Amino acid sequence: MHPEPSDYAFDLDDALDAVVSIRAIVPADALTAEVLGTERAGHGVLIEDGLILTIGYLVTEAQTIWLTFNDGSVVGGHVLGYDQATGFGLIQVLGRVPQAPLTLGSSEFVSVGDPVIVAGSGGPPAALTAKVVAKQEFAGYWEYVLDEAIFTTPAHPNWGGTAVIDTNGSLIGIGSLQIQDAEINGRKASLNMVVPIDVLKPILADLKSIGHPDQTARPWLGIYATEIDGQIVVIGTADGGPAQDSGLASGDFIVSVGDTETEGLADFFRTVWACGPAGTPIELHVMRDGRSFVVKIESADRRALLKGPVVH
């Protein structure tokens, strides 16, 4: 299941040398520390000279970054930026980088059934040959939606920040999650959810220059929610988030946003975002034990509550 150099027209070893190991240290009082921990490890990929792309949860609020290359060299890094909407994070390497970067490909032209390589740091032994089994919408419980995520199988066991490489040797996505027991063509399989590279391209210049997309921030509620039989169910609230003291409790059903009923988790999040910019009050109609009530939450700009990166 590991890729063989003879199977590819590009230099496999050179391509995999662009994938690095990331170790991040986050302050204990960071907003994300309770959920994501204060020590995080995963992968990233060199996309320009001295510039590492990874999945954002590895480096959100990180104050210390160490990067380990396949030749054993260890170099410090600095978080340039991260984007909660796409899920990407960007690191500046604080040292010389002799490795060649991977070329950005196009996730738009990736098709179901296409072979790919899902690569962690460590060369071919840390990489898997895989195939694309789906391209579809994905909604995450943490107020996150991708219009068209890429799903691959078999699942890489250390998926966070893996490079997903096409048969041309180009980067077409970054590994984000493992989904167990997904049903594909009537069979159960473990998948990796991959953030497609095309959603990076419109915001890359902003991430490098100001640390986040130069866009109006979405309203953030700090609600963790899931979808059960088409209904939106609260599973928790983020510590320090707007909904923490709102009265919402695990098991509550969210019926509508204002007078707008929603169909599914992605529609719920999009309806909240359509209410206005961060800071807009959001009215939720809620059911609990057969009783209906209204919760009003002063939404927030999530990135304003996060530590670093320091942007002047």
Phi, psi and omega in degrees: 000356177270145181292145177251132181306325183292347182273358187231147179280342178262168180281103185298317182297319178296318180297316183287338176291345176281350180267129186238159173269139181240132170235125185237139177245128185240138179301147182295335181266013178290150181301324184267000187296321184294321183274316187260350179088169181261346174236121185232145182221144179182213186229168173206171183224137179287119182246342172213170179300113178079013184234122183250129173260137179213184174273137194296329185293341177290329189239359178300123180069011180290136177257338179228132180230131172239134181243129178244123180268167184295338177277004178093351181289142181240128184227145176286161178220162177232132179288118177277322182180169173207157185228115182291334183290316179269327184097006182272153171229152185230135182235137171266127177283130182262063181171178181286139180234102179281342182292150177274141179286159171278143175285139175285125177269206178230115178287341181301324186264007173283134183243155174302132183100345181293139174283145177217167170248130174251111194240125165266177179287147180120010176078197183305324179297340180257014181239151179236141166280134185216180174219155177282125180248348178196151168226110186200171179299144176224131175241127178258148187298344185266032180067058187219133178219132168248132180296323180209092175279160176255137179239132183233155174216148000290160182282135173288132183289339178237075197278336191296111178085008179298150175272129175253116193243136180273182184286355174266357183083019181257152180279122180243002177177171179234130181294136184240312189221162164247132178243117184268149174056037172284148181263118179235116180053041176081005181235150178277139179207154172266134185237158164257133170269129187241132175278121185291143186293335183295335180283349175282323193302319180290342186245358186300315181298320179293318179300321180288327188266319184235359173090355179197163177299141179278070183221158175296132183291141176286154172291132179244132182260335186074035178254135168260125186220156176225172181244125178232115181053041177082355179260147181268122184240129177286130176246358177161177176227152181283133174300128181083001180271167183301327185274358187302318182251026184277345185099352175293146180224155176304135182098348176294143175259127175268116186274320182201162172255108191062232178264007184262113174284147183242154180242095178093167187294314181298318180295323177299310181297317181296325179293319175299313182296330181284353182287341181145185181285171175308137185103344178293131174293135181245128180256122179246133173264125193234147173241135176217120178053041178081000181251135179258145176203169183246136175242129176249127184237129173280105183294166184223167170270106185302320184293336179288342180267354183267149175281132175051177353295151182285121181238129180255000000 
